[in-house]
Amino acid sequence: MLTRCSTKCELRNPYVDYCVSQSYLNLLTSDPSYLCFSFSLLRKIIKFVSILKVLMGPRWKGKGSEAKALQNPMSKTISDLQSSLIKSNSEGILSGSSVLLATNPDQTDLLNQSCFGRPIITVDKDKQWFQLTLEEAFYLSFSLNCIKIVTGDSITKTNKELWDYMISKRVNFPDFFKTYSHLRSKNWVVRSGCQYGVDFVAYCHHPSLVHSQYGVLVFSDENRNRNGNGNGNGNDRLRVWSDFQCTLRLSGSVAKTLLILYVNKNGESGFDSLSCLENFSVEERTITRWNPERCREDQFVVEDCNK
């Protein structure tokens, strides 16, 4: 049986939740009194522990990955990148629906560490080019104010001109940028989620160290206020139960939690001004599969272990 559990959530520092879950797991497995009386119950405990590891903490890639992440917080890496780009007066070049950014070796390393853009292979060893998405480019230009973006004729775009350009390229850009900046401001690494059938995937640190925890879908007021004719620019997904089933099963099969981010316009009717972003708010909800049989079994394990 497949039903939906929609829960409001707050994307706190993932390391805090991970340490709490690890402390509980250590207590559960180290105290002999918790091992009860039968092998069947022990198997249930092991299954319960494995479920907790998936649901309550990051899945690190290899021994030492967590320690390495703690030694190099993402916030510091982004701060170093911001300072470096400002000092070099870096400029990105508009190229269709992306932005090309030329970097020196140090900036290349910082961009790779902070997961902005994708490197483009060239024969020039002294200069590396990165291809930035619209959200990444506008975040570096508008939110961090560390790069300028120019046209092919070397004409610098103002923030307002850049905003209008990006909306002309993708009508739902305001919703996606608000979502992207919301996650980035909380030090989540945000990458494209097209491989998993979602808009973004969110990592608590660099993808080389940890698996992504969330598959993110972006929704807005248009989804809630869509009329019967289907007009509007909202996200058409998850409108019927079959969509829920497909998306949840896919997310579960790759050990990710489905995170829905609703962008509330709060009365803003247009995107003519950048000030509209200040009035937007983001509501976070996680949606998970609920299996009655498994939940009753897990409840039995917890009750028995507490006797």
N, C-alpha and C positions, 0 to 999 in steps of 0.2 A: 504494500500500500504506500502511496506517495502523497504526502500532503505538504503544505508550505508553512514554514515557521519564519515570520518576518520580525526581526528584532532591531530596535534602535541601538546604535553602537557609537562609541567614541574611540577614534583611532589614536589611542595613547601610545606612549613609547613601548614598542614591542618587547624590549629587553626586560622591562619590569614584569610583564605578564609571563614571560618565559621563565624568569627566575622563580616566580611564585609556583608555577606548575612543576618545575623541576624539584623544588623543595617537597611538594606534596608527593611526587613520584618516588623520591628517595625514602620518605617515611613509609609509603605503601609497600615498598619492596624490601626494606631492611629490617623491619620489626617482625620477628617470627610469629608474634600473636596475630598478625594480619593474614597469615597463610592458612588459617582455619583448619579444616579437618579432612578435606578430600581433594584428590587430584582434579576432579571435575571443576571444583570451585577455583583451584589454582589456575586452571586454563582460562576460566572466566576473568580472573584477576589480570592475567597476562594480556588478554584481549582488551580489557578495560584500560590498562596502561598504554597499550599501543594507540588506542583511540585518543587518549588524553594527549599523547605526544603530538599527534597530528593536529588536534583542534586547539591546543593551548600554547603552542610555541613554534618559533621558526624552525624550519628543517635545514640545518646547516649542511654544507657540502664538505665533508671530510673533517678529520680531527684538527683542531686548532683554528678552524674558521671563525668560530664565535669570538675567541680571544683576539684574533686579528681585526675583526670588525670593531670590537670595543676599543682597541688601541688607535683606530683610525675612524673616528665618527664622521658620518656623512656631512654634518653641518660644518665641520672644519674644512673638509675638502672643498665644499662649495664656496666657503668664504675665501679660501686661497685662490680658487679659480676666479672669483669676482675681482679680487685685488689685481691679479695678473692681467686680466682682460682690460681693466680700467687703465692700468699703467701703459699698456701698449696701444691704447686707442683702437681697439679691434673693431673691424667693420665686417658685417655679413652682407652678402650679395643676394638679392631676391632672384629666385630662379623658379618660376612657376609656383607650385605649391610647396616649396621648400626654400631654405636659405643656406647658402654656402659660406662657410667661415674658414679663413686661413689662419693657421696657428703655428707657433714655434714649438720646439720639442717639449718644453716644460708645460705649455698649455695643452698640448696633445695628451700628455700623461694625466693632467688634471681633468680634462674632459672625459677621458676613458674611466678614470676613477669615480667621477660623479655621474657617469652614464648620461651625458648629453650628446645627442647626435650619433652618427655612424661615420667612421673614417672612410675616406675615398682613397684608394690606392693610386699613387702617382709616381713618376720617375724622379721628382724633386725630393731629395732627402732632407733638405733644410726647411721645407715648408710642407705641412700636412693640411689637407682640406677635410672639413667635416660637413656632412649634410644634416641640417637641423630640420625637424618638423616645424609646422607653424606654431604649435604650442610652445615648443622648446625655444624657438627664436624669440617669440614675444615675451616669454618669461625672462630670458636673459636681457632683453632690451628694455622692457617696461617695468617688470618687478624688481630685477636686480640692478638695472640701469648700468650695465657693464659693457654693452656693445652698441654700436650704431648700425643701422641697416640701410643699405644704399641700393639704388637701382643699377642696372647695367651701365648707365651713363654716369655713374658716381655721384648721383644726386641723393643726398641724405633724406630719408623719409622721417617725418615727424611721427610721434606716437599716434596721433589722430589719423594721419594718412595711412600708417601701417595697419591700424585697426580696421579702417574702411577697406583696405586691400584684402586683408585676410577674411573678412566677412564676405567679400565678393567671391573669394575662392571657395568658401564653405559656409553655408548659411548658418550652421549650428556651431560655428567657431566660438561664440561667447560662452555657450554651455560647456564645451570641451575645455576651453582655456580656464574657466573658473574651477572646473574639476581638477585639472592638471595642477594649477597653482595651489589649490586647497591641499592636495596630497603632498606636493613638494614643500610647502611651508611647514609641514609636520615631519620633514626629513625622510619621507618615503621616496624610493627610486621608482619612477613611473616610466613604463615602456609600453609599446603597442601590444594590444591583446588579440590581434586578428588571428594569431595562431591557435587561440583557445576559444574563439567565437565571442569575445568580449571587446569592449572599447580600449581598456588599459589593463595591465597587470601591475601590481604594487609589490615591491620588495622592501624589506626593512634595511637592507644594505646592498652592496654590489652583487649582481647576479652570479658572479664567479664564486661567491662565498655562501650564498643562501638561495633556496628556492623561493619563488614568489608565493606570498600568502593569500593574496586576494585577486580574483578576477573582477574587474570593475565595469559596470554598465552605467551610462550617463542618461539621466532622465531630467525633464524640466516641466514647467507649468503646462506646456503644450500637451504633455501626455495625460495630465489630469483633466484638462479642459477641452480636449479634442472633441469636435462635434461628430455627429453620426456619419458625415460624408468623408471623414478621414482627412480633412484639410489640416494644415499646420505643418510645423517643422519638427515635431516631436519624434521620439524614438518609438518605432512601431513594434518593438519586441516585447515579449512577456504580456501580451494582451489576451492570450488564451492559455489554458492549462497545459496544452501540449508544448508550448514554448517554455513554460516553467520546467516541465519534465526533462526536455532535451538539454536546456542550459544547466540545470542542477546536476544532472547525471554526468555531463561533460566536465563540469567544475569538480565534482567529486572524484571522477576517474583520474584527474591530475592533481588531486590533493590540494585544491584551492577552495576558499570560501567565497561565495558569490556576494559581492558588495554592490549595493545599489546606491548611487549618489543622486539625490534629487536637488536640482538647482532651482531654488525659489526666486522668482523675479521680484517679489514683494511690491507689486504695483507698477514696475517699470514696463512701459509699453513699447519702447524702441531702444535701438543700440546706437543712436547718433553720437552719443558722448561716452567717453571712457568712464565718466563718473558713475555710470550705471553699474559697474562692477562692484562699487562700494556698497550698493544696496542689495546685491545678490547675497543669498545665504545658501548653505549646503546642508542638507539633511542626510545623514548616514544610516543605512539599514543593511543588515546582513540577512541573507535568505539561505536556509539550510534544509536538506532533506530530513524528514522525521520518520523513523521506522518504529512503530509501536512495540513490536516484539523485542527488538534490540534494546529499546529504552527500558522496558520492564526488566529485562535480564540485567542490564547495568545497574538498575535501581536495587535489584536483589543482591548484587555483589557488594554494593556500598553498604547496605543495611547489615549484611552478614559480617562484613569486615569491621563494623563499628561495635559489634557485640563483645 
